[in-house]
Amino acid sequence: MTSPYPIFTYWEGDGSALGPFCADWLMAGHDVKIFGPQDVRALLAKSYSPERLALFDRIRISACRSDLTRLLLLFTYGGFYVDAHSGSGSQVKLIQLFAHLASKELVVFDQAGEGRAEDDIYLLNGAMLARRQSALLGEFIEICFRNLETHWARESRTTDHVGYNIFSLTGGWGLLNFLFDLSRKPYHLKGDLAERVQLEVLHPSKGEPAFVWYKHYHYREPGQHWSERQKVERLFEPG
C-alpha cells in the first residue's frame, strides 16, 4: 500500500541505527523519508529569522531539537511524522488515520496504559498527522519558539543550571495545554478545535494498532534520555 501522504522521521548522527526501522516500514510497503539537521536548518533559514536559526543551533539536547523539528516538517510537508523507535502495524488502521485528514488538519494520539487515570490524557508528540501548512501547527510552533527564547534569556544571565522541562517547553505537555481545556475532567478540545483536531487513543491491548510504539527502541543509551539530562545540563550552548 502506498501512503497518500508522506511518512517521515528525523534523525541525528549515524543513520545505520535506523536499519530495523526502515526495513520494517519498507516491508509494509512504505518508503519512509529520513530528515536530518541540515534539512531543518534549510527550512529555518528560508522561513524564519536568523535569530531563530541560531537558537535552534544552540540547543544541546537532541530531544528538544526533535520536538521543534517534527512540527516544522509537518507544517512544511504535511503527512505522518513518527519517531524512529516506532514500527508498522495494521495497514487498514493506517489508511483510516490518513482518511481523517480529509476533514481535520491535525491527528494526535493519547497513549492509554497502566499507571494513569481513565480520564487523563497522555498526549504523544512522537507521532502526529497533519495537513500541509496547518494553521494550528503554525501557532504551536510560534509558542515553542517563544518558550525557548524566554529560557535562552534566563540562561544568558547566569552560568548556573536554570531549571526547565522540555516536556512543557516543546513537548507533549505543551501540546496538550495548547489543544485542550485542562480546567476540568474529562479534558476537552478547546473551543471549535473538535472540528479541526482528531484525537486517537492507542490501546496496546486492543487489537493491532496502526503503528507500534517503542518497537525499535534499541538505540537508547543509559543516562542519555532527555528527562535525565535536563536535570543537570543547560539547554543551550553559550552564545
C-alpha positions in Angstrom: 0.0 0.0 0.0 1.4 3.4 -1.0 0.7 6.1 1.6 -1.5 9.0 0.4 0.8 11.3 2.4 4.5 11.2 3.2 5.7 9.2 6.2 8.9 10.5 7.7 11.1 10.8 10.8 14.0 12.9 12.0 17.4 11.6 13.0 20.8 13.0 14.0 24.1 11.2 13.6 24.8 7.7 12.2 21.9 6.5 10.2 22.9 2.8 10.5 20.9 2.6 13.7 17.7 3.1 11.6 18.1 -0.1 9.7 15.4 -2.1 11.5 13.0 0.9 11.5 13.4 1.5 7.7 13.2 -2.3 6.9 10.1 -2.7 9.0 8.2 0.1 7.2 9.6 -0.9 3.8 8.3 -4.4 4.3 4.9 -2.9 4.9 5.1 -1.0 1.6 6.2 2.4 2.9 9.3 4.2 1.8 9.9 6.4 4.9 11.8 9.7 4.4 14.6 10.4 6.9 15.3 14.1 7.6 18.4 15.4 9.3 19.6 18.6 10.9 20.7 20.2 7.7 17.2 19.8 6.2 15.7 21.6 9.1 18.3 24.3 9.1 17.4 25.0 5.4 13.8 25.4 6.4 14.6 27.7 9.2 16.9 29.8 7.0 14.2 30.1 4.4 11.2 30.9 6.5 12.4 32.2 9.9 14.7 34.8 11.3 18.5 34.3 11.7 18.0 34.6 15.4 15.7 31.6 15.5 18.1 29.6 13.4 20.8 30.5 15.8 18.6 29.5 18.7 18.0 26.1 17.1 21.7 25.6 16.6 22.4 26.3 20.3 20.1 23.6 21.6 22.2 20.9 23.4 19.6 18.2 23.9 18.5 16.5 20.7 15.1 15.6 22.0 14.2 19.3 22.2 15.5 19.9 18.6 13.4 16.9 17.6 10.3 18.3 19.2 10.7 21.5 17.1 11.8 19.7 14.0 8.8 17.4 13.7 6.5 20.4 13.9 8.4 22.3 11.3 8.5 19.3 8.9 4.8 18.6 9.4 3.9 22.2 8.8 6.0 22.4 5.6 5.2 19.0 4.0 2.2 17.6 5.8 1.8 13.8 6.3 2.7 11.4 9.1 5.6 12.1 11.4 6.6 9.0 13.5 9.5 8.6 15.9 12.3 6.2 14.8 11.5 3.7 17.5 8.1 3.0 16.1 7.2 0.2 13.7 4.5 -0.5 11.2 1.2 -2.0 12.2 -2.3 -2.5 10.7 -2.4 -1.2 7.2 -6.2 -0.8 7.4 -6.0 1.3 10.5 -3.2 3.4 9.0 -5.5 4.1 6.0 -8.2 5.2 8.4 -5.8 7.6 10.1 -4.9 9.3 6.8 -8.6 9.5 6.0 -9.1 11.9 8.9 -7.0 14.5 7.1 -9.9 14.9 4.6 -11.8 16.7 7.3 -9.3 17.5 10.1 -6.0 19.4 9.9 -4.3 17.5 12.8 -4.4 14.0 14.2 -2.9 13.4 17.7 -2.5 10.4 19.9 -3.4 9.6 23.5 -1.3 6.8 24.9 -3.6 4.6 27.0 -2.0 2.2 29.6 -1.4 1.4 33.1 -0.5 3.9 35.7 -2.8 6.7 34.6 -6.3 7.7 35.5 -9.0 6.8 33.0 -9.9 10.4 32.3 -6.3 11.6 31.9 -4.7 12.2 28.5 -1.1 11.4 27.8 -0.5 13.1 24.5 2.3 11.8 22.3 4.2 14.2 20.1 6.3 11.5 18.7 3.5 10.6 16.3 1.3 13.1 14.5 -0.5 13.5 11.2 -1.2 17.0 9.8 -2.2 18.8 6.7 0.5 20.9 5.0 0.5 24.5 6.3 -1.8 23.6 9.3 -2.6 26.9 11.0 -2.7 25.1 14.3 0.8 23.8 13.9 2.0 27.2 12.8 0.6 28.7 16.0 2.1 26.0 18.2 5.5 26.4 16.5 5.4 30.1 17.5 4.6 29.2 21.1 7.5 26.8 21.2 9.9 29.4 19.8 8.7 31.9 22.4 9.2 29.4 25.2 12.7 28.7 24.0 13.6 32.4 23.6 12.4 33.0 27.2 14.5 30.2 28.6 17.5 31.3 26.5 17.2 34.8 28.1 17.2 33.2 31.5 20.3 31.0 30.8 22.1 34.0 29.3 22.0 35.8 32.6 23.9 33.1 34.6 26.4 30.3 34.3 24.4 28.1 36.6 21.9 25.4 35.7 18.5 27.0 35.2 15.6 24.6 35.7 13.4 23.7 32.7 11.2 20.9 31.4 11.4 20.0 27.7 8.0 18.3 28.1 6.5 21.7 28.7 8.7 23.9 26.5 8.3 22.0 23.2 6.9 18.6 24.1 3.7 16.7 24.7 2.6 18.6 27.8 2.9 21.9 25.9 0.9 20.5 23.0 -1.8 19.2 25.5 -2.1 22.6 27.0 -2.3 24.2 23.6 -5.1 22.0 22.3 -7.1 21.0 25.4 -9.1 22.7 28.2 -7.5 21.3 31.3 -9.6 23.2 33.8 -11.9 20.2 34.4 -12.0 16.5 33.7 -12.6 14.8 31.4 -10.4 17.1 29.3 -11.9 18.5 26.1 -10.5 20.1 23.0 -10.7 23.9 23.2 -13.5 25.9 21.5 -14.1 24.7 18.0 -10.9 22.5 17.8 -13.0 19.3 17.8 -13.8 20.3 14.2 -10.1 20.6 13.4 -8.4 18.0 15.5 -8.8 14.2 15.7 -7.8 12.6 18.9 -6.9 8.9 18.6 -6.3 6.6 21.6 -3.6 4.0 21.4 -4.7 0.9 23.2 -1.8 -1.6 23.2 -4.1 -4.5 24.3 -7.0 -3.8 21.8 -6.0 -5.3 18.5 -3.3 -4.4 16.1 -2.7 -0.6 16.0 -1.9 1.5 13.0 1.7 1.7 14.3 3.6 0.1 17.1 5.1 2.4 19.7 8.6 1.5 21.0 9.0 -1.4 18.6 12.6 -0.4 17.7 14.0 1.2 20.9 17.4 -0.5 20.8 19.3 2.8 20.2 18.6 4.3 23.6 21.7 4.8 25.8 21.6 4.7 29.6 21.6 8.2 31.2 21.0 9.9 27.9 17.3 10.4 28.0 16.2 14.0 27.9 14.3 13.7 31.2 17.7 12.7 32.9 19.9 15.2 31.0 17.7 18.2 31.7 18.2 17.8 35.4 21.9 18.5 35.2 22.6 20.1 31.8 21.8 23.6 30.5 19.5 23.5 27.5 21.6 25.9 25.3 25.2 26.2 24.3 26.6 29.6 25.3 26.1 32.4 22.8 
